[in-house]
Amino acid sequence: MKNAALVTLLALPSMVGAAGLDLECLSEDQRSQFFVRQAEVTAIAAIEVGPRLRLLRETRIAIDKTREAWAACEASRPSGTNAEGCSREKAAFDEATGALPVAEQIHEQAMDELHERTQQRLKEVRGHFPPCRPTA
């Protein structure tokens, strides 16, 4: 989740523009307040989708661990013994690897949701400051 929040925070300047948030007329103090509130709403959105963002990292860790366990089993197996000796480790690796596409899809959806939530909340925060252009 920390990585997602960091990525979103780094993308905020472009998100402000993409959300149509004109900040040019705000005073330095108002802009500072806006950016503090912007960081807050981004952090809240990241917390809300955090468990789904962590799933991909956890899935990749599981793949690495099961790969290592399978390799260790194969390395410790005396040569000439049957190949079924490490079938449990291989099955665990296959299961972990099979979960990756779903975890990637969930992660992508969570990142999209994080971006959408953040943009919407930025618009709401911007509404608390004076407009730079007259509204028609």
C-alpha positions in Angstrom: 0.0 0.0 0.0 2.8 2.4 0.7 4.0 2.0 -2.9 0.6 2.8 -4.2 0.2 5.9 -2.1 3.7 7.0 -3.2 2.9 6.5 -6.8 -0.3 8.4 -6.4 1.4 11.2 -4.5 4.0 11.5 -7.3 1.3 11.6 -9.9 -0.7 14.3 -8.1 0.5 17.3 -10.1 -0.8 15.6 -13.3 -3.9 14.5 -11.5 -4.6 18.1 -10.5 -4.5 19.2 -14.1 -6.4 16.1 -15.3 -9.1 16.8 -12.8 -9.5 20.4 -14.2 -8.3 22.0 -11.0 -6.9 25.4 -11.7 -4.8 26.6 -8.8 -3.0 29.5 -10.4 -5.1 32.2 -8.6 -4.7 30.7 -5.2 -2.3 32.4 -2.7 0.8 30.5 -1.7 -0.9 29.7 1.7 -4.1 28.4 0.0 -2.0 26.3 -2.4 -0.1 24.9 0.6 -3.4 24.1 2.3 -4.7 22.5 -0.9 -1.6 20.2 -1.2 -1.8 19.2 2.4 -5.5 18.2 2.0 -4.6 16.6 -1.3 -2.1 14.3 0.4 -4.7 13.4 3.1 -7.4 12.4 0.6 -4.8 10.4 -1.4 -3.7 8.6 1.7 -7.3 7.8 2.7 -8.0 6.5 -0.8 -4.9 4.3 -0.6 -5.9 2.9 2.7 -9.3 2.1 1.3 -8.0 0.0 -1.6 -4.8 -1.1 0.3 -5.7 -4.8 0.9 -6.4 -5.3 -2.8 -3.1 -3.6 -3.7 -1.2 -5.8 -1.3 -2.6 -8.9 -2.9 -0.3 -8.7 -5.9 2.8 -8.3 -3.7 1.7 -11.2 -1.5 1.1 -13.4 -4.5 4.6 -12.6 -5.9 6.1 -13.4 -2.5 4.2 -16.8 -2.5 5.5 -17.6 -6.0 9.1 -16.8 -4.9 8.8 -18.9 -1.7 7.3 -21.9 -3.5 9.8 -21.7 -6.3 12.6 -21.7 -3.7 11.0 -24.7 -1.8 10.7 -26.6 -5.1 14.2 -25.9 -6.1 15.6 -26.8 -2.7 13.6 -30.1 -2.8 15.0 -30.9 -6.3 18.5 -30.0 -5.2 18.4 -32.2 -2.1 16.9 -35.2 -4.0 19.4 -37.9 -4.7 20.0 -38.4 -8.4 18.1 -41.3 -9.9 15.2 -41.1 -7.5 11.7 -40.7 -8.9 10.4 -37.3 -10.0 7.4 -37.6 -7.7 9.5 -36.7 -4.7 9.0 -33.0 -5.1 5.4 -33.1 -6.4 4.0 -31.3 -3.4 6.4 -28.4 -3.8 5.8 -28.2 -7.6 2.0 -28.2 -7.0 2.4 -25.4 -4.5 4.4 -23.4 -7.0 1.9 -24.1 -9.8 -1.0 -23.0 -7.5 0.9 -19.8 -6.6 1.7 -19.0 -10.2 -1.9 -19.7 -11.3 -3.1 -17.1 -8.8 -0.9 -14.3 -10.4 -3.3 -13.3 -13.3 -6.2 -12.8 -10.9 -4.0 -10.8 -8.5 -2.8 -8.6 -11.3 -6.3 -7.9 -12.5 -7.4 -7.1 -8.9 -4.4 -4.8 -8.5 -5.1 -3.0 -11.8 -8.8 -2.5 -10.8 -7.7 -1.2 -7.4 -5.2 1.2 -8.9 -7.9 2.5 -11.3 -10.3 2.9 -8.3 -7.5 4.7 -6.3 -7.0 7.1 -9.2 -10.7 7.8 -9.6 -11.3 8.2 -5.9 -8.4 10.6 -5.6 -9.5 12.7 -8.5 -13.0 13.0 -7.2 -11.8 13.9 -3.8 -9.4 16.5 -5.2 -12.3 18.1 -7.0 -14.2 18.2 -3.7 -11.2 19.7 -1.9 -10.8 22.3 -4.6 -14.4 23.3 -4.1 -13.4 24.6 -0.6 -11.2 27.3 -2.2 -12.1 30.3 -4.2 -12.5 29.7 -8.0 -9.9 31.1 -10.3 -12.2 31.7 -13.2 -15.8 33.0 -13.0 -18.3 30.2 -13.3 -20.9 30.6 -16.1 
